[in-house]
Amino acid sequence: LETQGYIHYEISNWAKPGEECQHNLVYWRHLPYLGAGVAAHSYLDGHRLANTPDVSKYLGDLSSGKLPIDQDEEIGPELEVAETVIMGLRLTEVINYHDIWRTFGIDSLYRYRREIRELLEVGLLESDGSYLRLTRKGRLLGNEVFWRFLPE
């Protein structure tokens, strides 16, 4: 794909420059999104929401002025930071430590120091002290990296 002008912009996606899937980039950049329709999902104000998959219930809820939400998972601060790091690592862009500090007020280099050190040592991550990203090997073994950032 590289020889044909495609870039490996996300762990499981390639595209020509400028043709990356904007829809998926919203997820990987951990930005808010609103899903509309039966079984649609949203991420808003620290909540991951899922509309009911039942068409009759969906229509009934809307008719009675209710939101057709079937699931509402509150994402606490620790999980939000972890998901931001995990989703960001899916991209070939770097995760900038300063951006995590600016967004969450935490030093991710310090918070995840043990995990980062171990993953750097085995060649799954690379960093220059200002950014973090998966190595080529890390992209193949992403799940081995991701679970280490999840809260216990």
C-alpha positions in Angstrom: 0.0 0.0 0.0 2.8 2.4 0.8 4.3 1.9 -2.7 0.9 2.9 -4.1 0.8 6.2 -2.1 -1.3 5.1 0.8 -0.4 6.1 4.4 -0.9 3.8 7.4 -2.7 6.6 9.4 -4.4 4.3 11.9 -3.7 0.9 13.3 -6.1 -0.9 11.0 -6.6 1.7 8.2 -4.7 3.0 5.2 -5.7 5.9 3.0 -4.4 8.3 0.4 -3.3 11.5 2.1 -6.3 13.7 2.7 -8.7 10.8 2.3 -8.6 9.5 5.9 -11.9 8.5 7.4 -13.0 11.6 9.4 -15.8 9.6 11.1 -13.3 7.2 12.7 -10.8 9.9 13.5 -13.4 11.4 15.9 -13.2 8.1 17.9 -9.5 7.8 17.8 -9.0 11.4 18.9 -11.5 10.8 21.7 -13.8 13.6 20.7 -17.5 13.9 21.4 -19.9 12.5 18.9 -23.7 12.2 18.6 -25.4 9.1 17.2 -28.9 9.4 15.9 -31.2 6.4 15.1 -31.9 3.0 16.4 -29.0 1.4 18.2 -26.8 4.5 17.6 -24.0 5.3 20.0 -22.9 8.7 21.4 -20.1 10.0 23.5 -21.1 13.2 25.2 -20.2 15.0 28.4 -18.4 12.0 30.0 -21.1 9.5 29.0 -21.0 6.7 26.5 -24.7 6.3 25.4 -26.5 3.7 23.3 -29.9 4.1 21.9 -32.3 1.1 22.1 -31.9 -1.5 19.3 -35.7 -2.1 19.5 -37.4 -0.1 16.7 -40.8 -0.1 18.4 -39.4 1.1 21.7 -37.3 3.7 19.9 -40.3 5.1 18.1 -42.5 4.9 21.2 -39.9 6.8 23.3 -39.6 9.5 20.8 -43.4 9.8 20.4 -43.7 10.3 24.2 -40.9 12.9 24.3 -38.3 10.6 25.9 -34.8 10.0 24.6 -34.5 6.3 23.5 -31.4 5.7 25.5 -30.9 2.0 26.4 -27.4 2.3 28.0 -25.6 5.1 29.8 -22.0 4.5 30.9 -20.4 7.3 32.9 -16.7 7.6 32.0 -14.8 8.7 35.0 -11.7 10.8 34.8 -9.2 7.9 35.1 -10.9 5.9 32.4 -11.2 9.1 30.2 -7.4 9.6 30.4 -6.8 5.9 29.7 -9.1 5.9 26.7 -7.6 9.1 25.3 -4.1 7.5 25.5 -5.3 4.2 24.0 -7.3 5.7 21.2 -4.5 8.1 20.4 -2.1 5.3 20.2 -4.2 3.7 17.4 -3.1 6.6 15.2 0.3 6.9 13.7 0.3 10.6 14.9 2.0 11.0 18.2 0.4 11.6 21.6 1.9 14.8 22.9 2.5 14.7 26.6 1.8 18.5 26.8 -1.7 17.9 25.2 -2.6 15.4 27.9 -1.4 17.8 30.6 -3.4 20.7 29.1 -6.5 18.6 28.7 -6.5 16.6 32.0 -4.0 18.4 34.2 -1.9 15.2 34.7 1.6 14.3 33.8 1.0 11.2 31.7 4.7 10.5 31.5 4.7 10.3 35.3 1.3 8.6 35.7 2.2 5.8 33.3 5.9 5.7 33.9 6.2 2.0 34.7 4.0 1.0 31.7 5.8 3.3 29.3 9.2 2.2 30.5 8.4 -1.5 30.0 6.8 -0.9 26.6 9.8 1.2 25.4 12.2 -1.6 26.6 10.4 -4.3 24.5 10.1 -2.0 21.5 6.3 -1.6 21.4 6.4 2.2 22.0 8.7 5.0 21.1 9.2 8.4 22.7 11.6 11.3 22.8 10.2 12.6 26.1 7.6 14.9 24.5 5.5 12.4 22.6 4.5 8.8 22.6 3.5 6.5 19.7 3.4 2.8 18.8 6.4 1.4 16.9 5.8 -0.7 13.8 6.0 -3.8 16.0 3.7 -2.1 18.5 1.0 -1.6 15.8 1.0 -5.4 15.3 0.7 -6.0 19.0 -1.5 -3.1 20.0 -3.7 -4.9 22.5 -0.5 -5.9 24.4 0.1 -2.1 24.8 -3.5 -0.9 25.3 -4.6 -3.0 28.3 -1.6 -1.7 30.3 -3.2 1.8 30.3 -6.6 0.7 31.6 -7.5 1.5 35.2 -7.5 -1.5 37.5 
